């Protein structure tokens, strides 16, 4: 999309153009591609809701506690 609307509100500064993703996060690019190859492009998650599953790269991380 490249509109940039999400960039200033991202609380962890995790939004990058694909070519600018730090090398240590390259596995997340692959996880994103593989997840959406199967799912397709839903044009936003709100129409799907929680799918109840994650790509194995994401599922391997501990669940973070919500910020208060």
Backbone as a ProteinNet text record, in pm:
[ID]
protein_1_A
[PRIMARY]
XXXXXXXXXXXXXXXXXXXXXXXXXXXXXXXXXXXXXXXXXXXXXXXXXXXXXXXXXXXXXXXXXXXX
[TERTIARY]
81.9	0	86.4	188.6	283.1	219.1	104.1	41.6	107.1	169.4	238.6	149.8	19.5	-71.6	-42.6	3.2	26.1	160.5	253.3	388.2	392.2	329.3	342	270.3	178.5	106.8	157.1	255.3	308.8	385.2	340.5	403.6	542.8	581.7	713.7	803.4	765.5	844.9	885.7	787	812.4	769.7	743.9	696.9	812.4	842.8	953.5	909.1	971.5	961.3	1036.7	993.4	1053.3	1205.2	1255	1399.6	1476.2	1406.6	1470.6	1459.1	1396	1380.4	1518.2	1549.9	1679.1	1698.5	1820.4	1851.7	1801.3	1807.8	1766.3	1615.6	1539.7	1395.8	1351.2	1444.5	1411.9	1314.5	1318.3	1225.7	1080.1	1055.5	919.2	865.9	954.2	911.6	864.8	943.4	907.1	776.4	761.4	639.1	518.2	531.8	421.8	384.1	482.7	456.2	387.3	440.4	383	241.1	216.7	84.2	-18.6	14.9	-81.4	-88.4	10.7	-2.7	-120.6	-133.5	-244.1	-375.7	-370.1	-490.5	-545	-456.7	-496.9	-487.1	-540.1	-534.8	-674.3	-701	-835.8	-873.2	-779.2	-803.9	-839.2	-775.1	-796.4	-845.5	-803.5	-836.5	-977.5	-1038.7	-1169.2	-1275.5	-1264.4	-1364.4	-1346.1	-1227.4	-1198.7	-1208.8	-1175	-1168	-1044.1	-1038.3	-924.1	-929.9	-824	-819.7	-785.4	-736.4	-702.2	-575	-493.1	-365.8	-268.5	-142	-34.7	63.8	146.4	258	348.7	414.6	501	608.4	661.3	761.4	700.2	576.7	508.7	462.4	408	357.2	467.1	591.3	703.7	737.5	686.8	715.9	616.7	663.8	570.2	468.7	351.5	245.8	281.1	278.8	310.3	188.2	213.1	106.3	61.9	-67.8	-114.2	-59.2	-32.1	15.6	-98.5	-65.8	-168.3	-158.3
-118.2	0	124.8	125.7	237.4	371.7	374.8	504.5	569.6	489.9	543.4	575.6	553.1	589.9	513.9	391.2	311.9	342	396.9	418.8	504.8	621.6	704.1	648.2	555.6	501.8	364.6	309	178.2	191.7	123.2	142.2	81.4	-3.9	-67.5	-36	59.6	99.7	-22.1	-106.4	-231.8	-228.2	-110.9	-101.3	-56.6	-139.9	-114.8	-144.6	-79.1	-126	-258.5	-349.8	-484.4	-480.5	-390.1	-382.2	-326.9	-267.5	-205.7	-286.8	-403.4	-486.2	-531.4	-511.9	-557.5	-707.3	-746.9	-887.2	-983.2	-943.8	-1035.4	-1060.6	-984.8	-1002.9	-1060.6	-1108.7	-1161.4	-1279.3	-1357.6	-1471.3	-1424.6	-1304.1	-1252.3	-1221	-1182	-1160.3	-1292	-1395.6	-1528.9	-1576.8	-1557.7	-1600.1	-1527.2	-1399.9	-1321	-1371.5	-1394	-1442.4	-1577.7	-1669.6	-1804	-1802.2	-1722.1	-1715.7	-1665.4	-1559.1	-1500.7	-1573.4	-1657.3	-1743.2	-1837.3	-1890.1	-1982.1	-1907.2	-1795.9	-1721.8	-1635.7	-1583.7	-1486.3	-1347.1	-1249.8	-1111.9	-1068.7	-1071.4	-1042.1	-894	-806.7	-661.9	-611.2	-667.3	-627.8	-743.8	-749.3	-862.4	-856.2	-739.1	-726.9	-816.4	-842.9	-928.1	-1075.8	-1112.5	-1252.2	-1281.5	-1186	-1210.5	-1291.7	-1339.7	-1418.5	-1555.5	-1592.1	-1721.6	-1836.1	-1803.2	-1906.2	-1980.5	-1924.2	-1988.2	-1881.2	-1913.7	-1827.6	-1911.4	-1844.3	-1911.8	-1965.1	-2079.4	-2136.3	-2040.3	-1953.1	-1855.9	-1763.9	-1723.5	-1634.8	-1713.2	-1831.4	-1912.9	-1953.6	-1955	-1995	-1890.5	-1768.8	-1662.6	-1668.2	-1633.3	-1629.2	-1517.1	-1535.6	-1435.3	-1319.7	-1199.3	-1080.4	-1038.7	-989.9	-936.2	-803.2	-774.3	-645	-529.5	-418.3	-299	-237.6	-184.6	-122.7	25.7
0	0	0	83.2	89.2	119.9	187.7	218.4	339.2	426.5	542.6	661	652.1	760.4	890.1	880.2	1000.8	1066.5	993	1044	1170.5	1174.7	1295.2	1417.9	1401.8	1517.1	1561.8	1492.8	1531	1662.4	1769.7	1900.8	1912.6	1819.9	1830.5	1712.1	1632.3	1516	1432.3	1398.9	1328.2	1182.7	1129.3	991.6	902.6	804.2	712.4	570.2	474.9	337.1	332	248.6	244.8	228.4	148.2	125.6	245.5	341.9	457.8	585.6	579.5	699.9	745.9	875.3	927.2	904.6	878.5	848.5	954.9	1081.5	1188.4	1188.6	1111.5	1103.2	969.5	890.1	757.2	763.2	869.3	881.3	883.4	930.2	934.7	795	704.9	565.4	507.2	527.4	476.9	539.9	670.5	739.4	682.9	657.4	601.9	463.4	379.4	243.3	247.3	326.9	333.4	390.8	492.9	554	454	380.2	288.3	154.5	123.4	4.6	23	142.6	172.5	192.6	263.2	300.5	187.5	106.3	6.2	64.9	-2	43.3	87.9	219.8	267.5	263	227.4	227.7	366.8	464.9	603.8	686.8	811	897	954.3	954.5	1020	957.2	827.8	763.9	799.2	845.7	879.3	1027.5	1110	1252.8	1286	1407.7	1452.6	1386.4	1317	1248.8	1343.2	1461.8	1558.8	1526.5	1438.6	1404.3	1356.8	1368.7	1320.9	1241.6	1163.8	1097.9	1208.7	1189.9	1294	1346.1	1262.7	1308.5	1413.9	1393.6	1487.6	1610.2	1589	1698.9	1797.2	1752.9	1839.4	1943.5	1929.8	2025.6	2142.2	2261.3	2374.9	2354.4	2409.4	2399.6	2492.2	2438.2	2517.5	2599.1	2717.3	2799.6	2741.7	2744	2691.4	2772.8	2705.9	2775.2	2855.7	2969.9	3054.5	3048
[MASK]
++++++++++++++++++++++++++++++++++++++++++++++++++++++++++++++++++++

